[in-house]
């Protein structure tokens, strides 16, 4: 398993602009939340790239570890509704920096923007506490977390681990599944405009659909113009970054 370390400074952070819905109570977690957070962890991670077969008991142990002496509970956040924690950001102190160890969202609340909104709340508290840097680890291939954190201004500063098995070229797999559609998308990617912006695009599969990913809004507009039927997402990818995990955030 490969994990990348990410870093953002206060000057480089880009808030998502999301707001936690009013029917949620946002607060700092306490030790009394350990079982509820373990429940959340199981709901958030089972079936994702970060799930290693942990039991609920092991999830409780992970939460207890997160609540160790270096935990920054005042800067951590949970979103609670009707007595149930639906999302959480758990922060600790590592080598003098604020470190986000967990971003968790219940399965039914994923892809709603709740994680991004709660991340903004937590990081605002981190800046207010006087910290200037935030780090985290993200498992390679955890696309929801990669998207949330890249959009927020985090950048890769290091890598740990190594592949456990030989990896298949993802583009080749997509070509085999959707040959005509991928050929069309590759025409968009190969456009002079996108190449002039550092080659800034990639093709992937999202929710069973093909998607073209570009670095910025201008590239997205050009992709839409050249192929109006393309599903386009603005996702700054770490292709040219110098060489941090909240687990599955599923914004």
N, C-alpha and C positions, 0 to 999 in steps of 0.2 A: 504494500500500500504506500502511495506517495502522498505526502502532505506538504503544502506550501505555506510558508509563513508570510503574513501580510502585515502591513503597517500603514497607519494614517496619522498625520499630525493635525493639530487643531486648525492650522491654516489651510490644509488640504481637504478637510472633511466637507462633503456635500450632503446636506440633509435631504431626505427623500421627499419632504413636503407632505408625507402621509400623516394623518391624525388618528389616534386611537379612538374608535367609536365611543360615544358618550355613555353607552350602556355598560362599558367596562370600567372597573376601578383600577387605576394604575398606582402601584406602591412598590416599596422595597420589600424583598422577601425576608422572612425570618426563619429561624430554625424550626418553628412549628410547621413550616411549609414542606418539610423534607419528604413526607409521603406523597403529598399532592404533586410535588415536582417530579418525583419518581414516576407517578402515574403519567404525567405530561411527557416525560422522557420516553416512556414506552410507546405512547400514542404517536409521538413525533418521529421516532427512529425506526420502528419495526418496518422492515421491507425497504429501507433506504440503503444507500451505499455505506452509511456509517453504522449500520446495525451488524453486530458481531455475535448475535445469539444471546445477548445478555438477558438474564432473568430480572424480575421485578426487584428481588432482593439485591442483585448486583446494581440495579439502577439506584436504589436507596444508598448503597455504598458510594456510588459516584457523586450523588448529591452531597453526602456527608463530606467527601473529599473537597468538593467545591466550596463548602462552608468552613474550610480549615482557617487557620490563623491569618492567612494572607487574603482572605476573601474581602472584597469591597462591596459589602451588602448595601451600603447607603447608595452606591452608584449602580447597583443591579436593579432590575425592574421585572415585575410580573404584571400581567393584565388578567384581572379576575372578574368573572361575571356569575352571579347566582351561586357563589361559594366554590366555583370551579376555576382553576387557573388554566387559561387557554393559551398563553404564550409567556415566555420568560427569556430574559437576557441575564446571564450570571457572569459577574466580573470579579477578577482577582488581581493581585499585585504580583508582577513577575519582573525581577531585575529593574525595579523602579518604574516600570511602565504599567498602565492599566492593560489588562489582558482579558479578552472576551473568550471564556471557555465554552459557553453553551448559548446557542440561540435556538429555542425550542418552540414549536407551535403545534397544537393539537391537529390531528389529521383533517378534521372537518373544517378547520380554520385556515388551512394552507391556501396560498395563492389569493389572499384577500388584502394583502398589504399590511396586515397586523404586525408581522415581524419587523418590517422596515420602520413602521411608526414607533414600535417599542424600542428598537435600536436607537432611533433618534432621541428618545426620552433618556435612555441610559447614557448615551455619549454626551448629551448636554449636561448631565449630572457629573460626568467625568471631567469635562472642561471646567465646570464650576468648582470642582474640588481641587483644581490647580494642576492637573496632569495635562501634558502637552502632546502625549503620544498614546496611541492605542494599538495593540497588536492582537493577532489571533492566528490560528491554524485552520486551514480548510483542506479537506481531503480532495485530491485531484478527481475530477469527475462529478463533484457535488455541485451541479450547475445552479440550483437555486441559491445556495450560499455564495457561489462565485458572482452571480449577477448582483445580489443585494450589496455585497461588499465592494465590488468594483464600481458600481454606481455611486456608492458613498465615498469614493476617493481612495480606498485601500489599494495598495500596490504590493506585488510580490517582492520580498527581500531575501528569501531563502527557501530551501527545499530539503526535506528529510525523507528517508525511506527509499525504496527501489521497487520496480515492478515485480510482482510475484509470478506473473505469467507473461508470455509474449502477447503484445497488444495487437489487435486487428486495426488496420487503417480505417477509421470511422467513415471517411468519405467513400472508400471502396464499398463498404457495407451499404451505404445509402445508394450508391450507384446501382448495386445489385437489386435493391428493393424498389427504387423508383428511377429507372434509367432516363426516361424522357424528362421528368420533372427536374432531376438533378442537373441534367445537361442545360436546361433553360436557366436554372439558378446560377450555374457556373458561368454562363454568358454574362449575367448581371455582374458577378464578382470580377470577371475579367475586363470589365469596362475600363476605359482610360481614366475616367473620373475616379473610380475606386482605387485603381493602381496608384494614381497620383497622391492618394491619401494614405500611403504606406501599405497598400494591399488590403485595407481594413475591412475584411468581410470573411465570413465562414458559413458553411452549411451544416445544419444539425437537424436532429429529430426532436421535436418537442410535442408531448401529448399526442403522439402518433401522426404528427403532421410535419412536413418539411418547413424549415424556417431559415431565412437568411439573416445573419447577424452582422451588423456593421458597427463602426466605432463611434459615429456621431450622427447628429440629426441631419446634417447636410448630405451625408452618404445615404441615410435612410430615404430622404426625399428623392435622391437620384435613383435609388433602387426601385422605389415605387413608380417613378416615371418610366423607367425602362421596362419594368415588368409589373403592371398594376396588380396582378393576382398573387404576387409574392407576399408571404407573411414575413414581416420585417421587424426585427428587434434591435434596439441600440444597446449593445453589450460590449464595453471596452474590454477586450481580451488581452491576456498577458503575453502576447506573442513577442513583443520587443522589449519587455521589461527586464531590468537587471535581476540576475539570479541572486501562516499564521493559520484546534479546528473548531470554529464553532461547527457543530455538526449540522445536520440538515435544517436549514432555516425555512425553506419553502415559503418564500415571501407571499 
